[in-house]
C-alpha cells in the first residue's frame, strides 16, 4: 500500500475526552473515528487490525470444531419473553417497533436466537454435540461510555454456542475452549489471567464461568489475584466464599485492575428449559440439552493490545495483528527511489504486507513520527547513506536500536517474516 493513497490523517494532539492510552493512540493514529458517544468507525488501518484479530479467532474456533454462521441483529420480543429477559436484561435492551407495531430488540447477545434455531434441528443424542459460532455486531444500552473501544454501545463480538447431551460432555468442551482462548490471546500478544467469575444474568445460579483478564492500570474490572500461583476470582465470589486467601497456596489475595477480554459461560439447562429444547437419548428418554456460551469482544481486545503494547511515541503492534508487517521509508535521492521501488515489489511478491511511505511533501522527521505512532512491527529506511554501504536500515518498533542489513541478505530477512 502506498501511504500517499492511504485514507489516514494522523493527529499531533489527543482528543480532550480520551481517558485511556488506547483511546488516545487509536484516534491519533487514525485507526478509529468517533461518530457519537460509544459509537466508532473503524478506518482502513483499524479495520485491518480488526480483520487480523477476526482471522485468529476464526482459525482457533474452527480448530475446536466450531461452525460459523451469522444470526440476525433484530430479535423479536417473543423470544426474549421466554427467558424473562425482555424487562430484566442489564443493561436494558435497545427496543424498537416496526411499522406493524411489533416490538424488537437490537441484539446484545444471542442465547435466545441460537436456542430457538437449535430446537428445530436437535431430536436425538446423535445430533449432539453442536458447536456454532458467529462474529457479529452487538448493541448494549450502556449508561456510561468510557475508554474508547473498552466500553461502547455498538461492538463486534465473537460468540460460540455449544449444545451437549450431558454435563460431562459439556465440561470437556468447556476445557477445550479455555485452551483455545489461551492460544487466541497469546497470538494477539497478550498474557491473560483466567479468573473465576459470576454468570450474572446469563447462566443458572451457581454455574461456573471464567473471565479472561488483562492486567492494566486503566482496567475497570477488579479481581482478587494471587501473585504466587496466579489464581484469580472476582471479588463477588471471594466475598461469598469468605475467602481473603488463595485456596491453592494460602497467600493473601490482592485486588488488581484488569480489562475483561473474554468470558466463558456454562449455561447449563437455563435456555433449553425456556425453549423446551429436548433430545432423545440412547435409552429412549427425553432429556434437556446442556449448553455453553463463549464470548470475545474484538474491539475491546484490540484496545487491550494497545494498552499493553505502546510507548511514549505510539503503538507497537504484535506482528500477528499489525495492519502491515513492514513500513518502508525512503529518504531523498534518485538512486534511493529506484532501489525502494524494487524493494516494494520484492515485498509484494513475497506476500509481505508493506506500507510504502511514498509521500514527497513530508519531512523525514514527520515520516518517522508517523511510523512510531502507527506502530508497524518493522521499519525499513533506504537512504543515500545506507546505499553507499549496499545496505538498508532495519528497526523493530519494539526496540530502540537500528541495524544495517546488506541488500543481498534481504531475501533471508524476508523469509523470516513470511
Number of C-alpha atoms within 10 A of each C-alpha: 15 13 16 14 11 13 11 15 12 16 14 11 10 16 13 7 11 15 14 19 23 27 23 20 28 26 22 22 24 21 24 22 16 13 9 9 12 21 16 18 13 17 14 16 20 22 15 17 22 20 14 17 22 17 13 17 23 19 13 17 24 14 11 14 14 19 16 15 10 10 16 11 18 13 20 20 17 14 19 20 14 14 18 12 17 19 10 13 14 14 11 16 20 15 16 14 12 8 6 6 8 11 15 21 19 20 23 23 19 19 23 22 17 17 21 18 12 17 16 9 12 19 16 17 19 12 14 17 20 17 21 21 24 20 21 19 19 19 19 20 18 16 10 11 15 17 22 27 27 26 18 23 20 19 21 17 23 20 23 24 22 23 26 23 23 18 15 11 14 22 16 10 20 22 12 12 19 19 13 18 24 16 17 19 21 13 17 22 18 20 17 20 22 22 21 23 23 21 20 13 11 18 21 16 13 10 15 16 21 23 27 23 25 25 21 15 12 17 19 15 17 19 25 25 25 22 13 13 12 13 18 26 23 19 20 15 15 19 10 8 9 9 15 15 16 22 13 11 11 13 15 16 22 15 16 17 18 21 26 25 22 25 23 25 24 25 26 24 21 18 24 24 15 17 18 15 22 20 23 18 15 10 6 10 10 15 17 21 30 26 29 23 25 23 21 22 22 26 25 24 24 22 23 28 23 23 24 19 18 20 16 9 14 24 27 26 27 21 18 17 24 23 26 22 23 25 27 25 22 24 19 13 12 11 12 19 17 10 16 23 15 12 19 19 13 15 20 13 10 13 12 18 19 23 22 22 22 20 14 11 8 10 12 14 9 11 17 16 16 20 25 23 25 27 31 26 25 23 22 21 21 23 21 18 13 17 16 9 12 13 21 23 19 19 18 17 25 18 10 7 9 14 12 15 17 14 17 10 11 16 13 9 12 14 10 8 15 11
